[in-house]
């Protein structure tokens, strides 16, 4: 078998392995089906990149720190970065009561995305350059959270998603702060997950030519030493929940 054929066959086998993993088992997770149920909006055309297990959705969401919320304002799309948190099958986003995006998203169809970059894929042709990534897309009608306890739980989930350990370390929100905060809940029933891994998939002629380097440049998120606020009292030390995160780099 030629080198180019071996390369293409190995790639096809890798994709076949992914498809086998996607089959999964049917059941329920937190009252939701363990498999994602594709809809016309959430169906992924390239099945080799799809992940159909609900657990894969939660893994991407739980590993993410920043999401992008898409809403429609005056007939035009608006996409803004936002922090978020998850409790079981619901994702929460928050912001000021005056935020245009949250006002437009209340009781309206929205889209929330989370993307994790794992590496840059260098191919033998510029056409096949790509990226290794994990991504989640949620389509939902945003629900305004009005229950005081749910609102507090949601804000805690957002804080702990971004800065674990901070909810119990820092001051709790006041009634005034809560009144100035809007929280939207997004049900994860309609969602999709895409994951790309592995080397570039090049044309056989480019593999045989061997004129360009090909491979993957992995990337990872790394925490640098904490920079204390200048207004801290003299002698203040970095708390464990911050220092431990830097030490573990996760």
C-alpha atoms as a printed R data frame, in Angstrom:
    type eleno elety resid chain resno       x      y      z
1   ATOM     1    CA   UNK     A     1   0.000  0.000  0.000
2   ATOM     2    CA   UNK     A     2   1.364  3.455 -0.938
3   ATOM     3    CA   UNK     A     3   2.213  5.936  1.813
4   ATOM     4    CA   UNK     A     4  -0.615  8.234  0.724
5   ATOM     5    CA   UNK     A     5  -3.117  5.368  0.814
6   ATOM     6    CA   UNK     A     6  -1.919  4.350  4.273
7   ATOM     7    CA   UNK     A     7  -2.379  7.941  5.443
8   ATOM     8    CA   UNK     A     8  -5.907  8.140  4.059
9   ATOM     9    CA   UNK     A     9  -6.838  4.680  5.405
10  ATOM    10    CA   UNK     A    10  -5.575  5.555  8.884
11  ATOM    11    CA   UNK     A    11  -7.637  8.734  8.805
12  ATOM    12    CA   UNK     A    12 -10.759  6.869  7.739
13  ATOM    13    CA   UNK     A    13 -10.264  4.321 10.516
14  ATOM    14    CA   UNK     A    14  -9.907  7.136 13.034
15  ATOM    15    CA   UNK     A    15 -13.198  8.599 11.856
16  ATOM    16    CA   UNK     A    16 -14.843  5.183 11.935
17  ATOM    17    CA   UNK     A    17 -13.689  4.778 15.535
18  ATOM    18    CA   UNK     A    18 -15.283  8.106 16.377
19  ATOM    19    CA   UNK     A    19 -18.571  7.055 14.787
20  ATOM    20    CA   UNK     A    20 -18.572  3.850 16.838
21  ATOM    21    CA   UNK     A    21 -18.111  5.896 20.004
22  ATOM    22    CA   UNK     A    22 -20.975  8.157 18.992
23  ATOM    23    CA   UNK     A    23 -23.472  5.318 18.901
24  ATOM    24    CA   UNK     A    24 -23.587  5.279 22.691
25  ATOM    25    CA   UNK     A    25 -26.302  3.776 24.836
26  ATOM    26    CA   UNK     A    26 -29.777  5.159 25.213
27  ATOM    27    CA   UNK     A    27 -30.882  6.132 28.679
28  ATOM    28    CA   UNK     A    28 -31.268  9.208 30.855
29  ATOM    29    CA   UNK     A    29 -28.883 11.593 32.620
30  ATOM    30    CA   UNK     A    30 -30.391 13.945 35.189
31  ATOM    31    CA   UNK     A    31 -33.770 13.231 33.610
32  ATOM    32    CA   UNK     A    32 -32.466 13.973 30.089
33  ATOM    33    CA   UNK     A    33 -31.666 11.407 27.357
34  ATOM    34    CA   UNK     A    34 -28.016 10.355 27.519
35  ATOM    35    CA   UNK     A    35 -27.758 10.953 23.758
36  ATOM    36    CA   UNK     A    36 -28.242 14.384 22.238
37  ATOM    37    CA   UNK     A    37 -31.301 14.572 20.019
38  ATOM    38    CA   UNK     A    38 -30.384 16.349 16.780
39  ATOM    39    CA   UNK     A    39 -32.786 18.864 15.287
40  ATOM    40    CA   UNK     A    40 -32.508 20.664 11.938
41  ATOM    41    CA   UNK     A    41 -30.622 23.441 13.752
42  ATOM    42    CA   UNK     A    42 -28.318 21.207 15.761
43  ATOM    43    CA   UNK     A    43 -27.506 18.527 13.181
44  ATOM    44    CA   UNK     A    44 -23.792 18.415 12.328
45  ATOM    45    CA   UNK     A    45 -23.141 17.677  8.669
46  ATOM    46    CA   UNK     A    46 -19.651 16.202  9.122
47  ATOM    47    CA   UNK     A    47 -20.523 13.256 11.325
48  ATOM    48    CA   UNK     A    48 -16.872 12.404 11.982
49  ATOM    49    CA   UNK     A    49 -16.625 15.528 14.126
50  ATOM    50    CA   UNK     A    50 -19.920 15.008 15.964
51  ATOM    51    CA   UNK     A    51 -20.298 13.808 19.520
52  ATOM    52    CA   UNK     A    52 -23.771 12.616 20.336
53  ATOM    53    CA   UNK     A    53 -23.477 11.797 24.026
54  ATOM    54    CA   UNK     A    54 -24.876 14.325 26.483
55  ATOM    55    CA   UNK     A    55 -21.841 13.690 28.675
56  ATOM    56    CA   UNK     A    56 -19.662 15.119 25.881
57  ATOM    57    CA   UNK     A    57 -21.728 18.315 25.989
58  ATOM    58    CA   UNK     A    58 -21.217 18.638 29.727
59  ATOM    59    CA   UNK     A    59 -17.481 17.992 29.402
60  ATOM    60    CA   UNK     A    60 -17.069 20.879 26.972
61  ATOM    61    CA   UNK     A    61 -19.254 23.210 29.016
62  ATOM    62    CA   UNK     A    62 -17.517 22.380 32.284
63  ATOM    63    CA   UNK     A    63 -14.073 22.906 30.762
64  ATOM    64    CA   UNK     A    64 -14.996 26.289 29.274
65  ATOM    65    CA   UNK     A    65 -14.509 29.679 30.873
66  ATOM    66    CA   UNK     A    66 -16.018 31.973 28.263
67  ATOM    67    CA   UNK     A    67 -19.071 31.578 26.062
68  ATOM    68    CA   UNK     A    68 -20.594 33.642 23.273
69  ATOM    69    CA   UNK     A    69 -24.288 34.473 23.432
70  ATOM    70    CA   UNK     A    70 -26.073 35.185 20.182
71  ATOM    71    CA   UNK     A    71 -29.318 37.186 20.185
72  ATOM    72    CA   UNK     A    72 -31.318 39.172 17.649
73  ATOM    73    CA   UNK     A    73 -31.579 42.918 18.256
74  ATOM    74    CA   UNK     A    74 -33.743 45.022 15.947
75  ATOM    75    CA   UNK     A    75 -33.661 42.301 13.328
76  ATOM    76    CA   UNK     A    76 -29.858 41.937 13.322
77  ATOM    77    CA   UNK     A    77 -27.681 39.297 15.035
78  ATOM    78    CA   UNK     A    78 -25.605 40.331 18.034
79  ATOM    79    CA   UNK     A    79 -22.974 38.011 19.513
80  ATOM    80    CA   UNK     A    80 -21.230 38.928 22.751
81  ATOM    81    CA   UNK     A    81 -18.787 37.130 25.075
82  ATOM    82    CA   UNK     A    82 -20.104 36.161 28.478
83  ATOM    83    CA   UNK     A    83 -19.250 34.047 31.481
84  ATOM    84    CA   UNK     A    84 -21.614 31.221 32.346
85  ATOM    85    CA   UNK     A    85 -22.340 28.374 34.722
86  ATOM    86    CA   UNK     A    86 -24.098 25.036 34.538
87  ATOM    87    CA   UNK     A    87 -26.420 23.291 36.982
88  ATOM    88    CA   UNK     A    88 -27.495 19.864 35.710
89  ATOM    89    CA   UNK     A    89 -29.256 20.410 32.368
90  ATOM    90    CA   UNK     A    90 -29.405 24.207 32.535
91  ATOM    91    CA   UNK     A    91 -26.812 26.812 31.584
92  ATOM    92    CA   UNK     A    92 -27.014 30.246 33.176
93  ATOM    93    CA   UNK     A    93 -25.708 33.603 31.954
94  ATOM    94    CA   UNK     A    94 -25.921 36.908 33.758
95  ATOM    95    CA   UNK     A    95 -25.357 40.616 33.380
96  ATOM    96    CA   UNK     A    96 -26.681 44.046 34.170
97  ATOM    97    CA   UNK     A    97 -30.434 44.591 34.038
98  ATOM    98    CA   UNK     A    98 -29.663 47.281 31.475
99  ATOM    99    CA   UNK     A    99 -27.704 44.968 29.171
100 ATOM   100    CA   UNK     A   100 -29.224 45.088 25.688
101 ATOM   101    CA   UNK     A   101 -28.268 41.499 24.906
102 ATOM   102    CA   UNK     A   102 -30.042 40.117 27.976
103 ATOM   103    CA   UNK     A   103 -33.149 42.217 27.411
104 ATOM   104    CA   UNK     A   104 -33.285 41.050 23.788
105 ATOM   105    CA   UNK     A   105 -32.694 37.435 24.803
106 ATOM   106    CA   UNK     A   106 -35.399 37.210 27.458
107 ATOM   107    CA   UNK     A   107 -38.160 34.811 26.330
108 ATOM   108    CA   UNK     A   108 -36.597 34.740 22.859
109 ATOM   109    CA   UNK     A   109 -34.567 32.232 20.839
110 ATOM   110    CA   UNK     A   110 -30.853 32.524 21.580
111 ATOM   111    CA   UNK     A   111 -27.709 30.589 20.767
112 ATOM   112    CA   UNK     A   112 -24.833 29.984 23.166
113 ATOM   113    CA   UNK     A   113 -21.470 28.599 22.062
114 ATOM   114    CA   UNK     A   114 -18.379 27.428 23.932
115 ATOM   115    CA   UNK     A   115 -15.147 26.641 22.078
116 ATOM   116    CA   UNK     A   116 -11.909 25.147 23.409
117 ATOM   117    CA   UNK     A   117  -8.802 25.343 21.214
118 ATOM   118    CA   UNK     A   118  -6.540 22.287 21.529
119 ATOM   119    CA   UNK     A   119  -4.091 22.803 18.695
120 ATOM   120    CA   UNK     A   120  -3.304 24.241 15.278
121 ATOM   121    CA   UNK     A   121  -3.197 21.815 12.362
122 ATOM   122    CA   UNK     A   122  -0.505 22.472  9.744
123 ATOM   123    CA   UNK     A   123  -1.225 20.705  6.481
124 ATOM   124    CA   UNK     A   124   0.720 20.205  3.269
125 ATOM   125    CA   UNK     A   125  -1.643 22.573  1.490
126 ATOM   126    CA   UNK     A   126  -3.151 25.770  2.823
127 ATOM   127    CA   UNK     A   127  -6.590 24.415  1.909
128 ATOM   128    CA   UNK     A   128  -6.345 21.677  4.568
129 ATOM   129    CA   UNK     A   129  -4.969 23.779  7.424
130 ATOM   130    CA   UNK     A   130  -7.307 23.485 10.383
131 ATOM   131    CA   UNK     A   131  -7.555 23.455 14.166
132 ATOM   132    CA   UNK     A   132  -8.140 20.794 16.793
133 ATOM   133    CA   UNK     A   133 -10.950 21.923 19.037
134 ATOM   134    CA   UNK     A   134 -13.950 21.017 21.174
135 ATOM   135    CA   UNK     A   135 -17.106 23.056 20.774
136 ATOM   136    CA   UNK     A   136 -20.668 23.091 22.036
137 ATOM   137    CA   UNK     A   137 -23.678 24.929 20.615
138 ATOM   138    CA   UNK     A   138 -26.945 25.338 22.520
139 ATOM   139    CA   UNK     A   139 -30.193 26.562 20.975
140 ATOM   140    CA   UNK     A   140 -32.841 27.580 23.479
141 ATOM   141    CA   UNK     A   141 -35.501 30.077 24.390
142 ATOM   142    CA   UNK     A   142 -33.919 32.029 27.218
143 ATOM   143    CA   UNK     A   143 -35.914 32.042 30.443
144 ATOM   144    CA   UNK     A   144 -35.712 34.965 32.837
145 ATOM   145    CA   UNK     A   145 -34.854 33.662 36.313
146 ATOM   146    CA   UNK     A   146 -37.155 35.258 38.883
147 ATOM   147    CA   UNK     A   147 -37.035 32.771 41.743
148 ATOM   148    CA   UNK     A   148 -34.651 34.246 44.368
149 ATOM   149    CA   UNK     A   149 -33.054 30.921 45.319
150 ATOM   150    CA   UNK     A   150 -32.551 29.816 41.710
151 ATOM   151    CA   UNK     A   151 -31.030 33.195 40.930
152 ATOM   152    CA   UNK     A   152 -28.585 32.874 43.798
153 ATOM   153    CA   UNK     A   153 -27.719 29.294 42.830
154 ATOM   154    CA   UNK     A   154 -27.192 30.386 39.231
155 ATOM   155    CA   UNK     A   155 -24.839 33.195 40.209
156 ATOM   156    CA   UNK     A   156 -22.890 30.812 42.396
157 ATOM   157    CA   UNK     A   157 -22.576 28.422 39.438
158 ATOM   158    CA   UNK     A   158 -21.248 31.251 37.248
159 ATOM   159    CA   UNK     A   159 -18.703 32.346 39.866
160 ATOM   160    CA   UNK     A   160 -17.531 28.797 40.575
161 ATOM   161    CA   UNK     A   161 -17.245 28.019 36.852
162 ATOM   162    CA   UNK     A   162 -14.884 30.935 36.353
163 ATOM   163    CA   UNK     A   163 -13.091 31.183 39.710
164 ATOM   164    CA   UNK     A   164 -13.596 28.010 41.791
165 ATOM   165    CA   UNK     A   165 -13.612 28.633 45.522
166 ATOM   166    CA   UNK     A   166 -14.499 32.313 45.258
167 ATOM   167    CA   UNK     A   167 -18.161 32.043 46.255
168 ATOM   168    CA   UNK     A   168 -17.316 31.164 49.860
169 ATOM   169    CA   UNK     A   169 -14.158 33.315 49.972
170 ATOM   170    CA   UNK     A   170 -15.607 36.630 48.801
171 ATOM   171    CA   UNK     A   171 -18.563 38.666 50.069
172 ATOM   172    CA   UNK     A   172 -21.995 37.452 49.027
173 ATOM   173    CA   UNK     A   173 -24.147 39.676 46.766
174 ATOM   174    CA   UNK     A   174 -26.391 42.238 48.445
175 ATOM   175    CA   UNK     A   175 -30.084 42.675 47.731
176 ATOM   176    CA   UNK     A   176 -29.249 45.788 45.722
177 ATOM   177    CA   UNK     A   177 -26.691 43.924 43.624
178 ATOM   178    CA   UNK     A   178 -29.107 41.077 42.990
179 ATOM   179    CA   UNK     A   179 -31.796 43.535 41.903
180 ATOM   180    CA   UNK     A   180 -29.354 45.053 39.397
181 ATOM   181    CA   UNK     A   181 -28.503 41.649 37.918
182 ATOM   182    CA   UNK     A   182 -30.379 39.756 35.215
183 ATOM   183    CA   UNK     A   183 -29.986 35.984 35.005
184 ATOM   184    CA   UNK     A   184 -31.124 33.969 32.006
185 ATOM   185    CA   UNK     A   185 -31.553 30.185 31.989
186 ATOM   186    CA   UNK     A   186 -30.915 28.115 28.869
187 ATOM   187    CA   UNK     A   187 -32.225 24.575 28.636
188 ATOM   188    CA   UNK     A   188 -29.726 22.192 26.990
189 ATOM   189    CA   UNK     A   189 -32.285 19.980 25.256
190 ATOM   190    CA   UNK     A   190 -31.300 21.243 21.792
191 ATOM   191    CA   UNK     A   191 -27.523 21.142 21.563
192 ATOM   192    CA   UNK     A   192 -24.656 19.839 19.489
193 ATOM   193    CA   UNK     A   193 -20.998 19.036 20.104
194 ATOM   194    CA   UNK     A   194 -18.140 19.005 17.614
195 ATOM   195    CA   UNK     A   195 -14.623 17.742 18.258
196 ATOM   196    CA   UNK     A   196 -11.669 17.611 15.908
197 ATOM   197    CA   UNK     A   197  -8.535 15.702 16.869
198 ATOM   198    CA   UNK     A   198  -5.524 14.254 15.132
199 ATOM   199    CA   UNK     A   199  -3.229 15.155 12.250
200 ATOM   200    CA   UNK     A   200  -4.030 16.943  8.996
201 ATOM   201    CA   UNK     A   201  -5.919 15.120  6.268
202 ATOM   202    CA   UNK     A   202  -4.015 15.919  3.088
203 ATOM   203    CA   UNK     A   203  -4.481 15.022 -0.559
204 ATOM   204    CA   UNK     A   204  -2.507 11.973 -1.641
205 ATOM   205    CA   UNK     A   205  -0.493 13.954 -4.173
206 ATOM   206    CA   UNK     A   206   0.677 16.389 -1.480
207 ATOM   207    CA   UNK     A   207   1.674 13.537  0.837
208 ATOM   208    CA   UNK     A   208   3.705 11.894 -1.919
209 ATOM   209    CA   UNK     A   209   5.347 15.173 -2.913
210 ATOM   210    CA   UNK     A   210   6.675 15.677  0.616
211 ATOM   211    CA   UNK     A   211   7.505 19.320 -0.017
212 ATOM   212    CA   UNK     A   212   5.817 20.843  3.058
213 ATOM   213    CA   UNK     A   213   5.912 20.081  6.768
214 ATOM   214    CA   UNK     A   214   2.683 18.835  8.304
215 ATOM   215    CA   UNK     A   215   1.625 18.191 11.871
216 ATOM   216    CA   UNK     A   216  -0.070 19.638 14.921
217 ATOM   217    CA   UNK     A   217   1.041 22.443 17.219
218 ATOM   218    CA   UNK     A   218  -0.732 21.624 20.504
219 ATOM   219    CA   UNK     A   219  -1.896 24.417 22.762
220 ATOM   220    CA   UNK     A   220  -3.019 24.549 26.366
221 ATOM   221    CA   UNK     A   221  -4.221 27.059 28.907
222 ATOM   222    CA   UNK     A   222  -1.672 27.914 31.582
223 ATOM   223    CA   UNK     A   223  -2.037 30.078 34.667
224 ATOM   224    CA   UNK     A   224   0.754 32.487 35.527
225 ATOM   225    CA   UNK     A   225   1.603 33.593 39.084
226 ATOM   226    CA   UNK     A   226  -1.202 35.632 40.668
227 ATOM   227    CA   UNK     A   227  -0.779 39.435 40.678
228 ATOM   228    CA   UNK     A   228  -2.149 40.856 43.966
229 ATOM   229    CA   UNK     A   229  -4.249 44.007 43.946
230 ATOM   230    CA   UNK     A   230  -2.260 47.042 45.101
231 ATOM   231    CA   UNK     A   231  -5.005 47.916 47.613
232 ATOM   232    CA   UNK     A   232  -4.660 44.674 49.612
233 ATOM   233    CA   UNK     A   233  -3.487 45.062 53.209
234 ATOM   234    CA   UNK     A   234   0.274 44.615 53.653
235 ATOM   235    CA   UNK     A   235   1.298 41.008 54.133
236 ATOM   236    CA   UNK     A   236  -1.781 39.546 52.405
237 ATOM   237    CA   UNK     A   237  -1.125 36.083 50.998
238 ATOM   238    CA   UNK     A   238  -2.630 34.433 47.954
239 ATOM   239    CA   UNK     A   239  -5.523 32.242 49.148
240 ATOM   240    CA   UNK     A   240  -5.348 28.498 48.625
241 ATOM   241    CA   UNK     A   241  -8.094 28.353 46.008
242 ATOM   242    CA   UNK     A   242  -6.038 30.697 43.817
243 ATOM   243    CA   UNK     A   243  -2.563 29.346 44.610
244 ATOM   244    CA   UNK     A   244  -3.645 25.754 44.095
245 ATOM   245    CA   UNK     A   245  -5.074 26.599 40.691
246 ATOM   246    CA   UNK     A   246  -1.815 28.164 39.600
247 ATOM   247    CA   UNK     A   247   0.102 25.150 40.898
248 ATOM   248    CA   UNK     A   248  -2.122 22.685 39.071
249 ATOM   249    CA   UNK     A   249  -2.441 24.812 35.912
250 ATOM   250    CA   UNK     A   250  -6.031 23.743 35.272
